[in-house]
């Protein structure tokens, strides 16, 4: 996890940093799952699965934001008026 943090800080590109955040989240999920198994607490696995889902959705949202500069839907506007608009 320390090497992933180094990649997060050094970069050099944005996508390296996003990959480092995703990898850190995956390592955290594994750590929570292993700690739950070793301590005999099966409810930790539920927490790990929830954290994995949040990690996945967050990564997709970050990548979508940096590609389209918007998180939500954008309004589509036609470039040419259709024939129905002239009637």
PDB file of N, CA, C and O in Angstrom:
ATOM      1  N   UNK A   1       0.829  -1.192   0.000  1.00  0.00           N
ATOM      2  CA  UNK A   1       0.000   0.000   0.000  1.00  0.00           C
ATOM      3  C   UNK A   1       0.873   1.255   0.000  1.00  0.00           C
ATOM      4  O   UNK A   1       0.467   2.298  -0.513  1.00  0.00           O
ATOM      5  N   UNK A   2       2.065   1.153   0.572  1.00  0.00           N
ATOM      6  CA  UNK A   2       2.961   2.308   0.563  1.00  0.00           C
ATOM      7  C   UNK A   2       3.439   2.629  -0.851  1.00  0.00           C
ATOM      8  O   UNK A   2       3.571   3.797  -1.216  1.00  0.00           O
ATOM      9  N   UNK A   3       3.699   1.585  -1.646  1.00  0.00           N
ATOM     10  CA  UNK A   3       4.112   1.820  -3.030  1.00  0.00           C
ATOM     11  C   UNK A   3       2.989   2.448  -3.847  1.00  0.00           C
ATOM     12  O   UNK A   3       3.244   3.262  -4.734  1.00  0.00           O
ATOM     13  N   UNK A   4       1.762   2.077  -3.554  1.00  0.00           N
ATOM     14  CA  UNK A   4       0.618   2.683  -4.246  1.00  0.00           C
ATOM     15  C   UNK A   4       0.504   4.154  -3.874  1.00  0.00           C
ATOM     16  O   UNK A   4       0.182   4.981  -4.726  1.00  0.00           O
ATOM     17  N   UNK A   5       0.759   4.489  -2.628  1.00  0.00           N
ATOM     18  CA  UNK A   5       0.729   5.891  -2.217  1.00  0.00           C
ATOM     19  C   UNK A   5       1.823   6.705  -2.901  1.00  0.00           C
ATOM     20  O   UNK A   5       1.619   7.872  -3.234  1.00  0.00           O
ATOM     21  N   UNK A   6       2.991   6.082  -3.111  1.00  0.00           N
ATOM     22  CA  UNK A   6       4.056   6.772  -3.840  1.00  0.00           C
ATOM     23  C   UNK A   6       3.607   7.056  -5.269  1.00  0.00           C
ATOM     24  O   UNK A   6       3.852   8.147  -5.782  1.00  0.00           O
ATOM     25  N   UNK A   7       2.955   6.094  -5.919  1.00  0.00           N
ATOM     26  CA  UNK A   7       2.460   6.298  -7.283  1.00  0.00           C
ATOM     27  C   UNK A   7       1.391   7.385  -7.301  1.00  0.00           C
ATOM     28  O   UNK A   7       1.302   8.154  -8.257  1.00  0.00           O
ATOM     29  N   UNK A   8       0.580   7.450  -6.244  1.00  0.00           N
ATOM     30  CA  UNK A   8      -0.455   8.480  -6.154  1.00  0.00           C
ATOM     31  C   UNK A   8       0.163   9.869  -6.085  1.00  0.00           C
ATOM     32  O   UNK A   8      -0.342  10.810  -6.697  1.00  0.00           O
ATOM     33  N   UNK A   9       1.232   9.993  -5.356  1.00  0.00           N
ATOM     34  CA  UNK A   9       1.862  11.310  -5.189  1.00  0.00           C
ATOM     35  C   UNK A   9       2.690  11.696  -6.410  1.00  0.00           C
ATOM     36  O   UNK A   9       2.627  12.840  -6.859  1.00  0.00           O
ATOM     37  N   UNK A  10       3.465  10.755  -6.956  1.00  0.00           N
ATOM     38  CA  UNK A  10       4.365  11.080  -8.064  1.00  0.00           C
ATOM     39  C   UNK A  10       3.658  11.212  -9.398  1.00  0.00           C
ATOM     40  O   UNK A  10       4.070  12.020 -10.230  1.00  0.00           O
ATOM     41  N   UNK A  11       2.621  10.453  -9.622  1.00  0.00           N
ATOM     42  CA  UNK A  11       1.892  10.550 -10.897  1.00  0.00           C
ATOM     43  C   UNK A  11       2.534   9.695 -11.958  1.00  0.00           C
ATOM     44  O   UNK A  11       2.623   8.492 -11.716  1.00  0.00           O
ATOM     45  N   UNK A  12       2.977  10.143 -13.062  1.00  0.00           N
ATOM     46  CA  UNK A  12       3.053  11.514 -13.564  1.00  0.00           C
ATOM     47  C   UNK A  12       1.761  11.996 -14.235  1.00  0.00           C
ATOM     48  O   UNK A  12       1.558  13.201 -14.383  1.00  0.00           O
ATOM     49  N   UNK A  13       0.885  11.066 -14.643  1.00  0.00           N
ATOM     50  CA  UNK A  13      -0.334  11.515 -15.311  1.00  0.00           C
ATOM     51  C   UNK A  13      -1.530  11.361 -14.382  1.00  0.00           C
ATOM     52  O   UNK A  13      -1.447  10.732 -13.327  1.00  0.00           O
ATOM     53  N   UNK A  14      -2.618  11.939 -14.791  1.00  0.00           N
ATOM     54  CA  UNK A  14      -3.854  11.854 -14.026  1.00  0.00           C
ATOM     55  C   UNK A  14      -4.338  10.411 -13.923  1.00  0.00           C
ATOM     56  O   UNK A  14      -4.833   9.981 -12.881  1.00  0.00           O
ATOM     57  N   UNK A  15      -4.188   9.675 -15.016  1.00  0.00           N
ATOM     58  CA  UNK A  15      -4.680   8.297 -15.021  1.00  0.00           C
ATOM     59  C   UNK A  15      -3.850   7.387 -14.115  1.00  0.00           C
ATOM     60  O   UNK A  15      -4.370   6.412 -13.573  1.00  0.00           O
ATOM     61  N   UNK A  16      -2.572   7.700 -13.950  1.00  0.00           N
ATOM     62  CA  UNK A  16      -1.766   6.967 -12.969  1.00  0.00           C
ATOM     63  C   UNK A  16      -2.286   7.205 -11.558  1.00  0.00           C
ATOM     64  O   UNK A  16      -2.311   6.291 -10.734  1.00  0.00           O
ATOM     65  N   UNK A  17      -2.694   8.421 -11.290  1.00  0.00           N
ATOM     66  CA  UNK A  17      -3.219   8.739  -9.957  1.00  0.00           C
ATOM     67  C   UNK A  17      -4.575   8.075  -9.715  1.00  0.00           C
ATOM     68  O   UNK A  17      -4.841   7.579  -8.620  1.00  0.00           O
ATOM     69  N   UNK A  18      -5.433   8.066 -10.743  1.00  0.00           N
ATOM     70  CA  UNK A  18      -6.741   7.400 -10.607  1.00  0.00           C
ATOM     71  C   UNK A  18      -6.545   5.906 -10.393  1.00  0.00           C
ATOM     72  O   UNK A  18      -7.225   5.301  -9.563  1.00  0.00           O
ATOM     73  N   UNK A  19      -5.622   5.311 -11.135  1.00  0.00           N
ATOM     74  CA  UNK A  19      -5.320   3.894 -10.967  1.00  0.00           C
ATOM     75  C   UNK A  19      -4.762   3.615  -9.578  1.00  0.00           C
ATOM     76  O   UNK A  19      -5.069   2.579  -8.989  1.00  0.00           O
ATOM     77  N   UNK A  20      -3.947   4.521  -9.047  1.00  0.00           N
ATOM     78  CA  UNK A  20      -3.405   4.346  -7.707  1.00  0.00           C
ATOM     79  C   UNK A  20      -4.513   4.421  -6.649  1.00  0.00           C
ATOM     80  O   UNK A  20      -4.505   3.645  -5.694  1.00  0.00           O
ATOM     81  N   UNK A  21      -5.451   5.335  -6.811  1.00  0.00           N
ATOM     82  CA  UNK A  21      -6.567   5.425  -5.862  1.00  0.00           C
ATOM     83  C   UNK A  21      -7.417   4.155  -5.917  1.00  0.00           C
ATOM     84  O   UNK A  21      -7.830   3.635  -4.881  1.00  0.00           O
ATOM     85  N   UNK A  22      -7.677   3.661  -7.124  1.00  0.00           N
ATOM     86  CA  UNK A  22      -8.455   2.437  -7.278  1.00  0.00           C
ATOM     87  C   UNK A  22      -7.709   1.243  -6.678  1.00  0.00           C
ATOM     88  O   UNK A  22      -8.315   0.401  -6.015  1.00  0.00           O
ATOM     89  N   UNK A  23      -6.423   1.172  -6.906  1.00  0.00           N
ATOM     90  CA  UNK A  23      -5.622   0.083  -6.351  1.00  0.00           C
ATOM     91  C   UNK A  23      -5.570   0.161  -4.819  1.00  0.00           C
ATOM     92  O   UNK A  23      -5.623  -0.869  -4.147  1.00  0.00           O
ATOM     93  N   UNK A  24      -5.466   1.362  -4.274  1.00  0.00           N
ATOM     94  CA  UNK A  24      -5.475   1.522  -2.826  1.00  0.00           C
ATOM     95  C   UNK A  24      -6.813   1.062  -2.247  1.00  0.00           C
ATOM     96  O   UNK A  24      -6.853   0.422  -1.196  1.00  0.00           O
ATOM     97  N   UNK A  25      -7.901   1.389  -2.935  1.00  0.00           N
ATOM     98  CA  UNK A  25      -9.214   0.938  -2.489  1.00  0.00           C
ATOM     99  C   UNK A  25      -9.343  -0.573  -2.529  1.00  0.00           C
ATOM    100  O   UNK A  25      -9.940  -1.172  -1.635  1.00  0.00           O
ATOM    101  N   UNK A  26      -8.783  -1.198  -3.568  1.00  0.00           N
ATOM    102  CA  UNK A  26      -8.815  -2.655  -3.671  1.00  0.00           C
ATOM    103  C   UNK A  26      -8.005  -3.298  -2.556  1.00  0.00           C
ATOM    104  O   UNK A  26      -8.430  -4.295  -1.971  1.00  0.00           O
ATOM    105  N   UNK A  27      -6.852  -2.737  -2.264  1.00  0.00           N
ATOM    106  CA  UNK A  27      -6.046  -3.264  -1.156  1.00  0.00           C
ATOM    107  C   UNK A  27      -6.770  -3.092   0.185  1.00  0.00           C
ATOM    108  O   UNK A  27      -6.672  -3.949   1.063  1.00  0.00           O
ATOM    109  N   UNK A  28      -7.481  -2.002   0.332  1.00  0.00           N
ATOM    110  CA  UNK A  28      -8.243  -1.778   1.564  1.00  0.00           C
ATOM    111  C   UNK A  28      -9.358  -2.809   1.712  1.00  0.00           C
ATOM    112  O   UNK A  28      -9.601  -3.311   2.810  1.00  0.00           O
ATOM    113  N   UNK A  29     -10.037  -3.126   0.608  1.00  0.00           N
ATOM    114  CA  UNK A  29     -11.091  -4.146   0.631  1.00  0.00           C
ATOM    115  C   UNK A  29     -10.499  -5.491   1.040  1.00  0.00           C
ATOM    116  O   UNK A  29     -11.078  -6.199   1.864  1.00  0.00           O
ATOM    117  N   UNK A  30      -9.355  -5.844   0.473  1.00  0.00           N
ATOM    118  CA  UNK A  30      -8.700  -7.099   0.845  1.00  0.00           C
ATOM    119  C   UNK A  30      -8.283  -7.106   2.304  1.00  0.00           C
ATOM    120  O   UNK A  30      -8.416  -8.123   2.986  1.00  0.00           O
ATOM    121  N   UNK A  31      -7.782  -5.982   2.784  1.00  0.00           N
ATOM    122  CA  UNK A  31      -7.370  -5.896   4.187  1.00  0.00           C
ATOM    123  C   UNK A  31      -8.566  -6.043   5.121  1.00  0.00           C
ATOM    124  O   UNK A  31      -8.471  -6.736   6.134  1.00  0.00           O
ATOM    125  N   UNK A  32      -9.683  -5.408   4.802  1.00  0.00           N
ATOM    126  CA  UNK A  32     -10.890  -5.532   5.632  1.00  0.00           C
ATOM    127  C   UNK A  32     -11.394  -6.973   5.616  1.00  0.00           C
ATOM    128  O   UNK A  32     -11.788  -7.504   6.654  1.00  0.00           O
ATOM    129  N   UNK A  33     -11.383  -7.610   4.435  1.00  0.00           N
ATOM    130  CA  UNK A  33     -11.829  -8.995   4.334  1.00  0.00           C
ATOM    131  C   UNK A  33     -10.948  -9.956   5.116  1.00  0.00           C
ATOM    132  O   UNK A  33     -11.451 -10.858   5.785  1.00  0.00           O
ATOM    133  N   UNK A  34      -9.643  -9.768   5.037  1.00  0.00           N
ATOM    134  CA  UNK A  34      -8.723 -10.639   5.773  1.00  0.00           C
ATOM    135  C   UNK A  34      -8.849 -10.422   7.272  1.00  0.00           C
ATOM    136  O   UNK A  34      -8.830 -11.383   8.041  1.00  0.00           O
ATOM    137  N   UNK A  35      -8.978  -9.180   7.692  1.00  0.00           N
ATOM    138  CA  UNK A  35      -9.131  -8.902   9.132  1.00  0.00           C
ATOM    139  C   UNK A  35     -10.437  -9.495   9.660  1.00  0.00           C
ATOM    140  O   UNK A  35     -10.473 -10.015  10.776  1.00  0.00           O
ATOM    141  N   UNK A  36     -11.493  -9.423   8.881  1.00  0.00           N
ATOM    142  CA  UNK A  36     -12.755 -10.028   9.284  1.00  0.00           C
ATOM    143  C   UNK A  36     -12.650 -11.536   9.385  1.00  0.00           C
ATOM    144  O   UNK A  36     -13.219 -12.137  10.296  1.00  0.00           O
ATOM    145  N   UNK A  37     -11.931 -12.156   8.460  1.00  0.00           N
ATOM    146  CA  UNK A  37     -11.749 -13.608   8.498  1.00  0.00           C
ATOM    147  C   UNK A  37     -10.905 -14.034   9.691  1.00  0.00           C
ATOM    148  O   UNK A  37     -11.237 -14.998  10.381  1.00  0.00           O
ATOM    149  N   UNK A  38      -9.822 -13.318   9.933  1.00  0.00           N
ATOM    150  CA  UNK A  38      -8.934 -13.692  11.043  1.00  0.00           C
ATOM    151  C   UNK A  38      -9.570 -13.462  12.407  1.00  0.00           C
ATOM    152  O   UNK A  38      -9.279 -14.196  13.352  1.00  0.00           O
ATOM    153  N   UNK A  39     -10.427 -12.466  12.527  1.00  0.00           N
ATOM    154  CA  UNK A  39     -11.079 -12.179  13.799  1.00  0.00           C
ATOM    155  C   UNK A  39     -12.394 -12.914  13.964  1.00  0.00           C
ATOM    156  O   UNK A  39     -13.042 -12.791  15.004  1.00  0.00           O
ATOM    157  N   UNK A  40     -12.797 -13.668  12.970  1.00  0.00           N
ATOM    158  CA  UNK A  40     -14.060 -14.405  13.058  1.00  0.00           C
ATOM    159  C   UNK A  40     -15.285 -13.511  13.011  1.00  0.00           C
ATOM    160  O   UNK A  40     -16.304 -13.816  13.630  1.00  0.00           O
ATOM    161  N   UNK A  41     -15.191 -12.416  12.284  1.00  0.00           N
ATOM    162  CA  UNK A  41     -16.298 -11.459  12.154  1.00  0.00           C
ATOM    163  C   UNK A  41     -16.774 -11.442  10.716  1.00  0.00           C
ATOM    164  O   UNK A  41     -16.241 -10.684   9.906  1.00  0.00           O
ATOM    165  N   UNK A  42     -17.780 -12.270  10.369  1.00  0.00           N
ATOM    166  CA  UNK A  42     -18.232 -12.313   8.976  1.00  0.00           C
ATOM    167  C   UNK A  42     -18.919 -11.030   8.512  1.00  0.00           C
ATOM    168  O   UNK A  42     -19.064 -10.816   7.309  1.00  0.00           O
ATOM    169  N   UNK A  43     -19.341 -10.178   9.436  1.00  0.00           N
ATOM    170  CA  UNK A  43     -19.967  -8.922   9.025  1.00  0.00           C
ATOM    171  C   UNK A  43     -18.952  -7.969   8.401  1.00  0.00           C
ATOM    172  O   UNK A  43     -19.343  -7.028   7.711  1.00  0.00           O
ATOM    173  N   UNK A  44     -17.665  -8.192   8.628  1.00  0.00           N
ATOM    174  CA  UNK A  44     -16.645  -7.377   7.965  1.00  0.00           C
ATOM    175  C   UNK A  44     -16.657  -7.610   6.460  1.00  0.00           C
ATOM    176  O   UNK A  44     -16.290  -6.714   5.699  1.00  0.00           O
ATOM    177  N   UNK A  45     -17.068  -8.786   6.019  1.00  0.00           N
ATOM    178  CA  UNK A  45     -17.134  -9.063   4.589  1.00  0.00           C
ATOM    179  C   UNK A  45     -18.211  -8.213   3.921  1.00  0.00           C
ATOM    180  O   UNK A  45     -18.045  -7.785   2.779  1.00  0.00           O
ATOM    181  N   UNK A  46     -19.309  -7.969   4.626  1.00  0.00           N
ATOM    182  CA  UNK A  46     -20.339  -7.076   4.097  1.00  0.00           C
ATOM    183  C   UNK A  46     -19.800  -5.658   3.943  1.00  0.00           C
ATOM    184  O   UNK A  46     -20.074  -4.982   2.951  1.00  0.00           O
ATOM    185  N   UNK A  47     -19.043  -5.223   4.918  1.00  0.00           N
ATOM    186  CA  UNK A  47     -18.440  -3.889   4.860  1.00  0.00           C
ATOM    187  C   UNK A  47     -17.446  -3.819   3.705  1.00  0.00           C
ATOM    188  O   UNK A  47     -17.386  -2.820   2.988  1.00  0.00           O
ATOM    189  N   UNK A  48     -16.664  -4.887   3.527  1.00  0.00           N
ATOM    190  CA  UNK A  48     -15.686  -4.915   2.432  1.00  0.00           C
ATOM    191  C   UNK A  48     -16.383  -4.865   1.075  1.00  0.00           C
ATOM    192  O   UNK A  48     -15.919  -4.167   0.173  1.00  0.00           O
ATOM    193  N   UNK A  49     -17.483  -5.589   0.915  1.00  0.00           N
ATOM    194  CA  UNK A  49     -18.214  -5.560  -0.351  1.00  0.00           C
ATOM    195  C   UNK A  49     -18.813  -4.178  -0.620  1.00  0.00           C
ATOM    196  O   UNK A  49     -18.804  -3.703  -1.756  1.00  0.00           O
ATOM    197  N   UNK A  50     -19.325  -3.548   0.413  1.00  0.00           N
ATOM    198  CA  UNK A  50     -19.872  -2.207   0.253  1.00  0.00           C
ATOM    199  C   UNK A  50     -18.776  -1.220  -0.138  1.00  0.00           C
ATOM    200  O   UNK A  50     -18.981  -0.369  -1.004  1.00  0.00           O
ATOM    201  N   UNK A  51     -17.630  -1.332   0.493  1.00  0.00           N
ATOM    202  CA  UNK A  51     -16.511  -0.454   0.165  1.00  0.00           C
ATOM    203  C   UNK A  51     -16.018  -0.705  -1.262  1.00  0.00           C
ATOM    204  O   UNK A  51     -15.625   0.236  -1.951  1.00  0.00           O
ATOM    205  N   UNK A  52     -16.035  -1.960  -1.709  1.00  0.00           N
ATOM    206  CA  UNK A  52     -15.632  -2.273  -3.083  1.00  0.00           C
ATOM    207  C   UNK A  52     -16.588  -1.645  -4.082  1.00  0.00           C
ATOM    208  O   UNK A  52     -16.156  -1.134  -5.116  1.00  0.00           O
ATOM    209  N   UNK A  53     -17.875  -1.677  -3.787  1.00  0.00           N
ATOM    210  CA  UNK A  53     -18.860  -1.064  -4.675  1.00  0.00           C
ATOM    211  C   UNK A  53     -18.674   0.450  -4.735  1.00  0.00           C
ATOM    212  O   UNK A  53     -18.732   1.039  -5.814  1.00  0.00           O
ATOM    213  N   UNK A  54     -18.454   1.074  -3.596  1.00  0.00           N
ATOM    214  CA  UNK A  54     -18.225   2.520  -3.568  1.00  0.00           C
ATOM    215  C   UNK A  54     -16.944   2.869  -4.319  1.00  0.00           C
ATOM    216  O   UNK A  54     -16.889   3.874  -5.028  1.00  0.00           O
ATOM    217  N   UNK A  55     -15.921   2.044  -4.163  1.00  0.00           N
ATOM    218  CA  UNK A  55     -14.657   2.264  -4.859  1.00  0.00           C
ATOM    219  C   UNK A  55     -14.851   2.192  -6.376  1.00  0.00           C
ATOM    220  O   UNK A  55     -14.324   3.031  -7.107  1.00  0.00           O
ATOM    221  N   UNK A  56     -15.593   1.211  -6.843  1.00  0.00           N
ATOM    222  CA  UNK A  56     -15.836   1.052  -8.281  1.00  0.00           C
ATOM    223  C   UNK A  56     -16.637   2.222  -8.839  1.00  0.00           C
ATOM    224  O   UNK A  56     -16.260   2.808  -9.854  1.00  0.00           O
ATOM    225  N   UNK A  57     -17.723   2.558  -8.189  1.00  0.00           N
ATOM    226  CA  UNK A  57     -18.568   3.654  -8.673  1.00  0.00           C
ATOM    227  C   UNK A  57     -17.813   4.982  -8.632  1.00  0.00           C
ATOM    228  O   UNK A  57     -17.949   5.805  -9.538  1.00  0.00           O
ATOM    229  N   UNK A  58     -17.032   5.186  -7.600  1.00  0.00           N
ATOM    230  CA  UNK A  58     -16.242   6.412  -7.504  1.00  0.00           C
ATOM    231  C   UNK A  58     -15.209   6.525  -8.610  1.00  0.00           C
ATOM    232  O   UNK A  58     -15.004   7.608  -9.159  1.00  0.00           O
ATOM    233  N   UNK A  59     -14.557   5.421  -8.942  1.00  0.00           N
ATOM    234  CA  UNK A  59     -13.566   5.429 -10.013  1.00  0.00           C
ATOM    235  C   UNK A  59     -14.219   5.736 -11.356  1.00  0.00           C
ATOM    236  O   UNK A  59     -13.684   6.518 -12.142  1.00  0.00           O
ATOM    237  N   UNK A  60     -15.366   5.129 -11.621  1.00  0.00           N
ATOM    238  CA  UNK A  60     -16.075   5.397 -12.869  1.00  0.00           C
ATOM    239  C   UNK A  60     -16.519   6.859 -12.931  1.00  0.00           C
ATOM    240  O   UNK A  60     -16.427   7.489 -13.985  1.00  0.00           O
ATOM    241  N   UNK A  61     -16.997   7.398 -11.816  1.00  0.00           N
ATOM    242  CA  UNK A  61     -17.436   8.796 -11.785  1.00  0.00           C
ATOM    243  C   UNK A  61     -16.269   9.748 -12.025  1.00  0.00           C
ATOM    244  O   UNK A  61     -16.418  10.738 -12.742  1.00  0.00           O
ATOM    245  N   UNK A  62     -15.116   9.463 -11.436  1.00  0.00           N
ATOM    246  CA  UNK A  62     -13.949  10.325 -11.631  1.00  0.00           C
ATOM    247  C   UNK A  62     -13.492  10.292 -13.083  1.00  0.00           C
ATOM    248  O   UNK A  62     -13.195  11.332 -13.670  1.00  0.00           O
ATOM    249  N   UNK A  63     -13.438   9.092 -13.661  1.00  0.00           N
ATOM    250  CA  UNK A  63     -13.018   8.992 -15.061  1.00  0.00           C
ATOM    251  C   UNK A  63     -14.015   9.663 -16.004  1.00  0.00           C
ATOM    252  O   UNK A  63     -13.613  10.287 -16.986  1.00  0.00           O
ATOM    253  N   UNK A  64     -15.312   9.539 -15.714  1.00  0.00           N
ATOM    254  CA  UNK A  64     -16.316  10.206 -16.548  1.00  0.00           C
ATOM    255  C   UNK A  64     -16.197  11.722 -16.422  1.00  0.00           C
ATOM    256  O   UNK A  64     -16.343  12.443 -17.409  1.00  0.00           O
ATOM    257  N   UNK A  65     -15.935  12.204 -15.216  1.00  0.00           N
ATOM    258  CA  UNK A  65     -15.801  13.643 -15.027  1.00  0.00           C
ATOM    259  C   UNK A  65     -14.614  14.195 -15.805  1.00  0.00           C
ATOM    260  O   UNK A  65     -14.725  15.236 -16.452  1.00  0.00           O
ATOM    261  N   UNK A  66     -13.476  13.501 -15.746  1.00  0.00           N
ATOM    262  CA  UNK A  66     -12.303  14.012 -16.444  1.00  0.00           C
ATOM    263  C   UNK A  66     -12.401  13.858 -17.955  1.00  0.00           C
ATOM    264  O   UNK A  66     -11.684  14.539 -18.688  1.00  0.00           O
ATOM    265  N   UNK A  67     -13.264  12.989 -18.430  1.00  0.00           N
ATOM    266  CA  UNK A  67     -13.443  12.865 -19.879  1.00  0.00           C
ATOM    267  C   UNK A  67     -14.447  13.871 -20.417  1.00  0.00           C
ATOM    268  O   UNK A  67     -14.195  14.517 -21.434  1.00  0.00           O
ATOM    269  N   UNK A  68     -15.599  14.011 -19.734  1.00  0.00           N
ATOM    270  CA  UNK A  68     -16.673  14.863 -20.244  1.00  0.00           C
ATOM    271  C   UNK A  68     -16.822  16.182 -19.496  1.00  0.00           C
ATOM    272  O   UNK A  68     -17.606  17.035 -19.912  1.00  0.00           O
ATOM    273  N   UNK A  69     -16.100  16.364 -18.419  1.00  0.00           N
ATOM    274  CA  UNK A  69     -16.195  17.558 -17.566  1.00  0.00           C
ATOM    275  C   UNK A  69     -17.579  17.752 -16.976  1.00  0.00           C
ATOM    276  O   UNK A  69     -17.962  18.876 -16.650  1.00  0.00           O
ATOM    277  N   UNK A  70     -18.331  16.677 -16.834  1.00  0.00           N
ATOM    278  CA  UNK A  70     -19.655  16.722 -16.211  1.00  0.00           C
ATOM    279  C   UNK A  70     -19.960  15.341 -15.648  1.00  0.00           C
ATOM    280  O   UNK A  70     -19.581  14.329 -16.236  1.00  0.00           O
ATOM    281  N   UNK A  71     -20.637  15.301 -14.523  1.00  0.00           N
ATOM    282  CA  UNK A  71     -20.998  14.028 -13.907  1.00  0.00           C
ATOM    283  C   UNK A  71     -22.369  13.576 -14.397  1.00  0.00           C
ATOM    284  O   UNK A  71     -22.538  12.418 -14.778  1.00  0.00           O
ATOM    285  N   UNK A  72     -23.337  14.466 -14.392  1.00  0.00           N
ATOM    286  CA  UNK A  72     -24.703  14.112 -14.767  1.00  0.00           C
ATOM    287  C   UNK A  72     -24.904  14.145 -16.272  1.00  0.00           C
ATOM    288  O   UNK A  72     -23.965  14.342 -17.044  1.00  0.00           O
ATOM    289  N   UNK A  73     -26.155  13.947 -16.666  1.00  0.00           N
ATOM    290  CA  UNK A  73     -26.507  14.006 -18.078  1.00  0.00           C
ATOM    291  C   UNK A  73     -26.430  15.444 -18.573  1.00  0.00           C
ATOM    292  O   UNK A  73     -26.760  16.384 -17.851  1.00  0.00           O
ATOM    293  N   UNK A  74     -25.996  15.594 -19.792  1.00  0.00           N
ATOM    294  CA  UNK A  74     -25.981  16.926 -20.398  1.00  0.00           C
ATOM    295  C   UNK A  74     -27.129  17.009 -21.390  1.00  0.00           C
ATOM    296  O   UNK A  74     -27.532  16.001 -21.972  1.00  0.00           O
ATOM    297  N   UNK A  75     -27.647  18.196 -21.578  1.00  0.00           N
ATOM    298  CA  UNK A  75     -28.778  18.371 -22.493  1.00  0.00           C
ATOM    299  C   UNK A  75     -28.284  18.320 -23.922  1.00  0.00           C
ATOM    300  O   UNK A  75     -27.260  18.910 -24.265  1.00  0.00           O
ATOM    301  N   UNK A  76     -29.022  17.612 -24.741  1.00  0.00           N
ATOM    302  CA  UNK A  76     -28.700  17.515 -26.153  1.00  0.00           C
ATOM    303  C   UNK A  76     -29.499  18.552 -26.907  1.00  0.00           C
ATOM    304  O   UNK A  76     -30.715  18.651 -26.738  1.00  0.00           O
ATOM    305  N   UNK A  77     -28.826  19.324 -27.737  1.00  0.00           N
ATOM    306  CA  UNK A  77     -29.518  20.309 -28.556  1.00  0.00           C
ATOM    307  C   UNK A  77     -29.243  19.987 -30.015  1.00  0.00           C
ATOM    308  O   UNK A  77     -28.091  19.766 -30.389  1.00  0.00           O
ATOM    309  N   UNK A  78     -30.273  19.959 -30.841  1.00  0.00           N
ATOM    310  CA  UNK A  78     -30.068  19.643 -32.263  1.00  0.00           C
ATOM    311  C   UNK A  78     -29.339  20.777 -32.958  1.00  0.00           C
ATOM    312  O   UNK A  78     -29.489  21.945 -32.599  1.00  0.00           O
ATOM    313  N   UNK A  79     -28.542  20.414 -33.965  1.00  0.00           N
ATOM    314  CA  UNK A  79     -27.788  21.435 -34.695  1.00  0.00           C
ATOM    315  C   UNK A  79     -28.604  22.047 -35.827  1.00  0.00           C
ATOM    316  O   UNK A  79     -28.428  23.219 -36.158  1.00  0.00           O
ATOM    317  N   UNK A  80     -29.489  21.262 -36.419  1.00  0.00           N
ATOM    318  CA  UNK A  80     -30.337  21.762 -37.494  1.00  0.00           C
ATOM    319  C   UNK A  80     -31.800  21.602 -37.108  1.00  0.00           C
ATOM    320  O   UNK A  80     -32.172  20.590 -36.514  1.00  0.00           O
ATOM    321  N   UNK A  81     -32.637  22.587 -37.437  1.00  0.00           N
ATOM    322  CA  UNK A  81     -34.070  22.415 -37.148  1.00  0.00           C
ATOM    323  C   UNK A  81     -34.668  21.372 -38.082  1.00  0.00           C
ATOM    324  O   UNK A  81     -34.293  21.282 -39.251  1.00  0.00           O
ATOM    325  N   UNK A  82     -35.584  20.600 -37.563  1.00  0.00           N
ATOM    326  CA  UNK A  82     -36.236  19.577 -38.372  1.00  0.00           C
ATOM    327  C   UNK A  82     -37.365  20.194 -39.185  1.00  0.00           C
ATOM    328  O   UNK A  82     -37.717  21.355 -38.977  1.00  0.00           O
ATOM    329  N   UNK A  83     -37.933  19.427 -40.108  1.00  0.00           N
ATOM    330  CA  UNK A  83     -39.025  19.918 -40.956  1.00  0.00           C
ATOM    331  C   UNK A  83     -40.292  20.160 -40.140  1.00  0.00           C
ATOM    332  O   UNK A  83     -41.116  20.988 -40.529  1.00  0.00           O
ATOM    333  N   UNK A  84     -40.467  19.477 -39.043  1.00  0.00           N
ATOM    334  CA  UNK A  84     -41.666  19.629 -38.219  1.00  0.00           C
ATOM    335  C   UNK A  84     -41.691  20.982 -37.514  1.00  0.00           C
ATOM    336  O   UNK A  84     -42.760  21.478 -37.158  1.00  0.00           O
ATOM    337  N   UNK A  85     -40.496  21.591 -37.306  1.00  0.00           N
ATOM    338  CA  UNK A  85     -40.441  22.878 -36.618  1.00  0.00           C
ATOM    339  C   UNK A  85     -40.942  24.021 -37.485  1.00  0.00           C
ATOM    340  O   UNK A  85     -41.339  25.058 -36.954  1.00  0.00           O
ATOM    341  N   UNK A  86     -40.935  23.861 -38.812  1.00  0.00           N
ATOM    342  CA  UNK A  86     -41.359  24.939 -39.709  1.00  0.00           C
ATOM    343  C   UNK A  86     -42.860  24.979 -39.894  1.00  0.00           C
ATOM    344  O   UNK A  86     -43.361  25.976 -40.413  1.00  0.00           O
ATOM    345  N   UNK A  87     -43.603  23.972 -39.507  1.00  0.00           N
ATOM    346  CA  UNK A  87     -45.047  23.941 -39.719  1.00  0.00           C
ATOM    347  C   UNK A  87     -45.798  24.643 -38.667  1.00  0.00           C
ATOM    348  O   UNK A  87     -47.027  24.697 -38.716  1.00  0.00           O
TER     349      UNK A  87
END
